[in-house]
């Protein structure tokens, strides 16, 4: 399963870290990305990389949830609690993506309304 940080060069191994440690690593990666693009995608900002990773994370968690539902329906799932866990992961991923989108739109509207 992909994490939010997998799409950013050097941040894919953050799955075992706490939230504070992840944010510190993300800040360091952003400072490093200011000088040069490491992802191979020309012109994409760190925010764009994170947003793309979050979209992929939503797709991955949805696929995981669908798979656990299928396994439960066919009787192949040993632990039915996995369905609830997968559903909760999917809900959290979608919620985070929507919050990021809303914050990005708020920031865009702030910039748009600034007088030069």
C-alpha positions as CSV (number, residue, x, y, z in Angstrom):
1,X,0.0,0.0,0.0
2,X,1.2,3.5,-0.8
3,X,1.6,6.2,1.7
4,X,1.1,9.9,1.3
5,X,4.9,10.4,1.2
6,X,5.8,7.7,-1.4
7,X,5.5,10.1,-4.3
8,X,8.1,12.5,-2.9
9,X,11.7,11.5,-3.4
10,X,13.2,10.3,-0.1
11,X,10.0,10.3,1.9
12,X,8.6,6.9,1.1
13,X,10.2,5.4,4.2
14,X,8.3,7.5,6.7
15,X,5.6,5.0,7.5
16,X,7.2,4.1,10.9
17,X,7.6,7.7,12.1
18,X,5.3,9.8,14.3
19,X,3.3,12.6,12.8
20,X,5.7,15.3,14.2
21,X,8.7,13.4,12.7
22,X,7.0,13.2,9.4
23,X,6.2,16.9,9.3
24,X,9.9,17.7,10.1
25,X,11.0,15.4,7.3
26,X,8.5,17.0,5.0
27,X,9.8,20.5,5.9
28,X,13.4,19.4,5.2
29,X,12.4,17.9,1.9
30,X,10.6,21.1,0.9
31,X,13.7,23.2,1.7
32,X,15.8,20.8,-0.4
33,X,13.3,20.9,-3.3
34,X,13.5,24.7,-3.5
35,X,16.9,24.5,-5.2
36,X,16.4,21.6,-7.5
37,X,13.6,19.2,-8.7
38,X,14.4,15.6,-7.6
39,X,11.1,14.0,-8.6
40,X,11.7,14.1,-12.4
41,X,8.5,16.0,-13.0
42,X,9.6,19.4,-14.3
43,X,7.7,22.3,-12.8
44,X,5.7,20.4,-10.2
45,X,5.9,22.0,-6.7
46,X,6.2,20.1,-3.5
47,X,2.6,20.8,-2.8
48,X,1.7,19.3,-6.2
49,X,3.7,16.2,-5.4
50,X,2.0,15.8,-2.0
51,X,-1.4,16.4,-3.6
52,X,-0.7,13.8,-6.2
53,X,0.5,11.4,-3.5
54,X,-2.7,12.0,-1.5
55,X,-4.8,11.2,-4.6
56,X,-2.9,8.0,-5.1
57,X,-3.3,7.2,-1.4
58,X,-7.1,7.6,-1.7
59,X,-7.1,5.3,-4.7
60,X,-5.0,2.7,-2.9
61,X,-7.1,2.8,0.3
62,X,-10.3,2.5,-1.7
63,X,-8.9,-0.5,-3.6
64,X,-7.9,-2.1,-0.2
65,X,-11.4,-1.5,1.2
66,X,-13.0,-3.0,-1.9
67,X,-10.7,-6.0,-1.7
68,X,-11.5,-6.6,2.0
69,X,-15.2,-6.3,1.2
70,X,-14.8,-8.9,-1.5
71,X,-12.9,-11.2,0.7
72,X,-15.5,-10.9,3.5
73,X,-18.4,-11.6,1.0
74,X,-16.7,-14.7,-0.3
75,X,-15.8,-16.0,3.1
76,X,-12.0,-15.7,2.6
77,X,-11.4,-13.1,5.3
78,X,-10.3,-14.5,8.7
79,X,-10.7,-11.3,10.6
80,X,-13.9,-9.3,9.8
81,X,-12.5,-6.3,11.8
82,X,-10.2,-5.7,8.8
83,X,-13.2,-4.4,6.8
84,X,-13.9,-1.7,9.4
85,X,-10.2,-0.8,9.6
86,X,-10.0,-0.6,5.8
87,X,-13.2,1.6,5.7
88,X,-11.8,3.9,8.4
89,X,-8.4,4.2,6.5
90,X,-10.3,5.1,3.4
91,X,-12.5,7.6,5.2
92,X,-9.5,9.3,6.8
93,X,-7.6,9.5,3.4
94,X,-10.6,11.1,1.7
95,X,-11.2,13.5,4.5
96,X,-7.5,14.6,4.4
97,X,-7.6,15.1,0.7
98,X,-10.8,17.2,0.9
99,X,-9.2,19.3,3.7
100,X,-6.1,19.9,1.7
101,X,-8.2,20.9,-1.4
102,X,-10.2,23.3,0.7
103,X,-7.0,24.9,2.2
104,X,-5.5,25.2,-1.3
105,X,-8.6,26.9,-2.6
106,X,-8.7,29.3,0.4
107,X,-5.0,30.2,-0.2
108,X,-5.7,30.7,-3.9
109,X,-8.7,33.0,-3.1
110,X,-6.5,34.9,-0.7
111,X,-3.9,35.5,-3.3
112,X,-6.4,36.3,-5.9
113,X,-8.0,39.0,-3.7
114,X,-4.7,40.7,-2.9
115,X,-4.2,44.1,-4.3
116,X,-0.8,44.6,-6.0
